[in-house]
Structures are given as structure tokens and as C-alpha cells.
Amino acid sequence: MLTTIVCFFAIWIAYVLFMATQILAALIITPLFGLVCDRFSFFGLTFIKENGKWRKTKSRFSLICQSSRVVDTTRPIPENADVRSILIDLILVLVQIALTVIIFFVSRSIPVSGYIPGTVRWNRVAEDVFIVNILYSAGSLLAFLYIHIISRKSLLGYCTYLQKRMRSGQPLDDTMMLPLNQLPYKHYDSAAKLRYYRWYFMYLLWVGRYNDLREPAYDMTSSLKYKSYIMSDTGNYYDLIYFYSRIEPNRELAVHFMNRMRSVLADDPDANAKRVLAYYAYFVEGDREKARFFTDQAKSLVDVFSIPGMERELERRLVSELDEILKNEGC
């Protein structure tokens, strides 16, 4: 029993150190490539960067530690931003592997007199920690290789291509996106599907095919309704709140997803978050004053939206739409 407890405790300490180093590495490395780390979460403790300063937000405990990065809009947008992001991913994986080896040799060199009280040899504990960490690092390396090499001819690779097009400012009208079941990709996971739906949802909004929004919205609802929140799904949640507030009003689902994302939306300084709050306030809560407040915030933030290209132009259009509705009602 003691053996298990000691091994578990050592593995947990190593994991915490592992995650702390990953977050620190992301914060240090990302700016070197002309990008910005705009938020990170350390076991649920979430920080958001606003006006160059970090601010702690409400959070819930989670074993998932993550960070997100965006283009630095205060500088000229680099043409190879996607390549820089890939290099950051690679460096972070290499940091994981290096840290695993360092932890192993440091832990083995700790002067413990043969045994920890009980029957646990310290070297055995160090080896167990090493095995767990090296498996985690190997998984990260395999994920990197899959995402950036193998998946280039997959749905995930297609999503990367779409992202590059949109953020370079190429018109959405020229993209001609198809429903997921009409694409030539038959094997993909939930993460790839949700990522595609982000771009497909934007495309449908831009070209005004509102009826076609139902298929991706229903599928996203099934995938996210009871899923634990991760940062990469944020845009999908925003789309669902907007969809069930404006496109196909469904108070129950709009409230469900708003309750899950309320703290995230409240702490998000970007235009898309204020726009979602504005639509929810107007169409679900029936609060015109609140809708006007968030619409004005969104209008003031569109030109400094952290994501450039067609995403910014879509936000401008959606904000203007609600602004006109409010003006017509004298708000």
C-alpha cells in the first residue's frame, strides 16, 4: 500500500512540474516567433492577457493544462504564421522530452538512504516516474507528427489550409466549403470534426445559407453538450450560443451553453465574445439595454480583434446586423 502511495505522489509531483514547465516554455517561446500567448490554464487556474497584463479569471479545477496563442495584431502579420505555430509545437514537444530525461537523472541522484520508509526503493520510484513521463512525451510527439505530417492529407490538414486562407484575407465566397459528409475524408476524430465546423459555420454565415447551419449546429451540440471544456472548443461554444439565440431560437440550449461559458465570455476581451453576449441578451433575455451595451463594446473592438482576415470581417457584419436591429427599435 505504501509503495503505491509513494509512487503515485512522486508521479503527481513530476506531472505538476511537467505541466508548469510546459506553460512557462509556451509563455517564453511564443513571443520569439511573433505570436502572442493570450491565455493559459494551469489545473483550472486561468489567466487572460489584456492590454499587456495578465489577469486571473474564475476557474474550476481541471487536470488539463493548456495555453492558446494568436497573431500579434500590434505588428505586421507574418505570412508564415502557421509555420511559426508548428515550430512552437515542435519546440514544446522537445522541451517535454528533455524535461523527462532531466527529472529522471535528478531524481535518481537524490541522496536517499537506500529506501523510503516501507519497502519502496527510491530508484524504483524514479524509474516509475520516468516511464509515465516518457509515455506522455511519446504521445505528444506522435500527436505532433500526426497533426503536422500525417494529417496534411486528412480533414485536420484541410482545416489548416482553410485557416491559412481565411486569416490571409482571401474572400470566404471563393472557398466553396461542403458539408462534412461530402468531403473525401472518412476517418477523423471529434477534434478534427469540431475544427472543421468552426470554418464551415463561418462560411455558411458569410454566404447567408442559414438553413444549412442546422447540420453542423446539431452535430456540435451532440459533441459538446456534456463534454469537459477545453480552450480549442471555445469558438464552437460561441457558435452554438449564437445559433440557439438568433438562427434557431432554443432557450433551453442557449441557456445551457451560456451557463457553461458565462465566465469564459465575461473574461474574453475580444469582439466575438461581446457579440455573442449581445445576441444572447437581446434574443434570449430580452434585455435591450444590455444588448446595446455589449453591441457597443463589440463595435469598438472589431478593428482590434485578435484574429485577422475574414474572421474579423464576419464579426463586423454580425455586430452591424444587431446594431441595426437595436437602432430600428430606438436603442
N, C-alpha and C positions, 0 to 999 in steps of 0.2 A: 504493500500500500504506500509506504513512504517513498519507495522507488518511483512509483507513478507520479506522486505529488511533486517530488523534486524535479523530475524530468519535465512535467507539464509547466511548472513555474519557470524553469530555465528556458523552455521553448517560448513561453509567453513574453518573457523579458527580451529575448532575442527578436521576437516578432515586432514588439513595440519599437525597439531600436532600429530595426529594419525599416519600418514604416516612417519613423521620424527622419531617418537619413534620406529616404526617397522624397519626402515632401521638401526637405531642405535642399536637396540636389535640384529639384524642379524649380524652386524659387531662385536658385543661383544661376542655373544653366539657361533657363528660358530667355531672360533678357539679353544674353550674349548672342542670341540668334535673331534679335529684332522682334521677338514676340513678347507677350505680357501674360504672366500668370495672374489671372483676375480673381481666383478664389481657390481655396483648398479646405478640405475637411479631414481632421485628424481624430479618428474614433468618434465622429459625430460633432466634434467641436469645430464649427465652421467659421471661416474668416473670408470677408469680401474686401477687395481693394477699391476704394473710392477716392478720387482726387489725389492719388499717390499715397494714401494712408490706408492701413489695414484696420478693419472694423469687425469685431466679433458679433455674430448673429445668434439667434435662438437655434438650438440644435437638440437632436436626440442621439443617444449613444448608438454607435454602429461600428461593426468590425471593419467596415470598408473605409480605407483611407484613400483619398483621391484629390486630384487637382485639375484645373482646367486652364486652358490658355487661349488667347485671342490675338489677333493682329493689333499691333500698337498703332492706333489711328492718329497719334500725335506726330508720327513720322511717315514718310512716303512708304506706301505698301510695297513690300518686296515681291517681285514676280515669282520667286521660288519659295513662297511662304510654306507651301505644302512640303517641299523637300526639307526645309529647316525643321518643320514639325517632326518629320520622320527621323532626322538626325537626333533630335532631342529624345525621342522614344528609344533609339538605339543606345544613346549615352546612359539613359536611366537604367536600361537593362544591364549594361556593363557595370554600372555602379552597384547594382544588386549582386552580381556575381562576385565582384571584388570584395564587397562587404561581407558576403557569406564566408569567403576564404579567410578574411581578417578575423571575423568573430571566432571561427574555428581555432585558428592558431593562438589567438589571445586567450581564449577560454581554456585551452589545453595547458597554457603556460602559467595559469593562476596557481600560486603555491597553496595547495590544499593537502593536508597530511594524509594522503592515501585514500581516505574515504570521507564522505559526508556522513554524519551520524545515521546509522542504519546500515544498509547494505549497498549503497549506491557509490560506485566508483566515479570520481569526478570526470575522468577521461571518457567514460561511457556516456555521461550526460552531455559532454561537449560533442561527442560523435552523433548522438541523437539530434541535438540542435542543428548540427551541420547537415544531417540527412534531410531534415524538414526544410531548412533554408535552401539547400541546393535543389530540392524538388520544386520549391516555389520559384526559384530563379530560372530553372529549366522550363517551367511552364510559361514564365514571362517571355523567355527567348523564343519558344515555339509560337506563342501568340504574336510576337513581333514579326517573325518570319512569315506566318500565315497571313497577317493583315497586310504587310507591305510587299510581299513577294508572291506567295501562292495565290492570294485573293485578287490579284490585279485583273484576272480574267473571271472574277466572280462578282456577285452582287455588291460586296463591300468595295471592290475595286471600281465598279461603276459609280458607286456613291462618291468616292474620292474624286472621280472625274467630274461629276456633277457639281460638287462643292467648288472645285477649281474654276469651272465655268462661271458659276453664279457670283463668286467673290471677285472675279476679274471684271465683272460688269457686263458680261455678254447677255443679251436680252433673253428673258425666260420664254418669250414667244417662239424662239428658234430652237428650243430644246426638244420639244415633242416627246415628253415622257409618257410612258404607257402604264396601265395597271400592272401590279406586281405579277399577276398570273399570266400576263402576256410577254413577260421578259424571258430571255433564254437561260435564266438561272434557276435550277431546280433544287439545289441543295444550299441552304443558307440557314443561319441561326436567327434567334429573335433579335439580337443586337443589330445585325445587318438589315433585317426587315424594318425595324424601327427607324434606323438611319435613313433608309430609302424613303420611308413615309414622310420624313421631315421635308425632303426636297420635293417629293411628289405633291404633298399638301400645299406647299408654297406655289408650285406650278399651277395647280388647279385654281387656287385663289387668284393668281395673276391673270389667267385667261378667262376667268369667270365661269368655270364649269362647276358650279356649286353642288349640283346633284351628284356629281362623281366623287365629292368629298366623303360621302357616306361610307363607301367601302373601306378606305384607309382608316376613317374615324372609328368604325365599329371594330376593326381588327386591332387598332391601338388600344381601344377600351378593354378588349379581352386580355390583351397582353399586360396592361398596366394597372388594371383596377385594384389588384391585390399584391402587386409586385413591390418589393422594397425599393425605395427611391435611390437612384444613382444620378450623378450630375449629367451624364451623357444623355439621359432621357428628358432633361428639363424642357427642351423645345417641344417634345411630343406632348407633355402635360399641358403646356401653354396652348398648343393647338386644340387639345380636347376641351379645355375650358372655353376657349373662343367658339369652338364648333357648337357646344351644347348651350352656349349663351346666345349666339347670333344665328348660326346657319340652321340648326335643327334644335330649337329650344327644348331642353330637358332639364328641368330644375333639379331633379334628384341627382343626376350625373354631374351637372355643373357644380353643385354644392359639394358632392363627393370629392371631385378632383380639386376644387378650391380649398377644401379643408386639408387636403394632403399637401398643397403647395402654398398655402397662405403665407407662411413665414419666409419661404424662398422668394415669392413675389414681392413681399414687403421689403426685402433686403436687396432686391435686384435693382441696380440704378439705371438699367437700360430702357430704351424706348419700348421694346416689345413687352416687357413686364407691365409698364404703366398702361399700355394699350389694352392688354388682357384685363387688367383691373378695371379699366374704364368701361369696356364692353360688359363685364360681369355686373358692375354697379348699375348700369343702365338697363340691361335686358333681364337680369335675374333679380336684383334687389329693388329695381325701380327707383333708384336714388339718382336723380338728375344732377344734383349739386356735386355729389361725389364723382359722378361720371365726368362732369365738366372739369373738376379738379385734376383727375388723372389724365384726361384728354389734353389739357393744357401742359401738364408735365411731359406727356409723350411728345407733343409738338415741339417743345423746347429741347428735347433730347434726340430727335431723329437725326439731326446733322452731326451729332457726336456719337451715334450708335456704334458700339464697339465692333460690329460686323459690317464690313463694307459691301459694295456691289449691289446686286439685285435684291438682296435681303433688306437692305436699307430702303430701297425704293418701294418695296412691297409694304414695309412698315409705314412709310409716308402716305401711301394710298389708303391703308386701313385706318390710320389715325384721321385722315382727312374725311373719310366717309362718316365716322361717328361725329366729327366736328360739325359737319353739315347738318346731320340729324338734330344735334343739340341747338344749332343756330336757328333752324326752322321752328323749333319749339320755344325760341326766345331765351335759351340758356347760354 
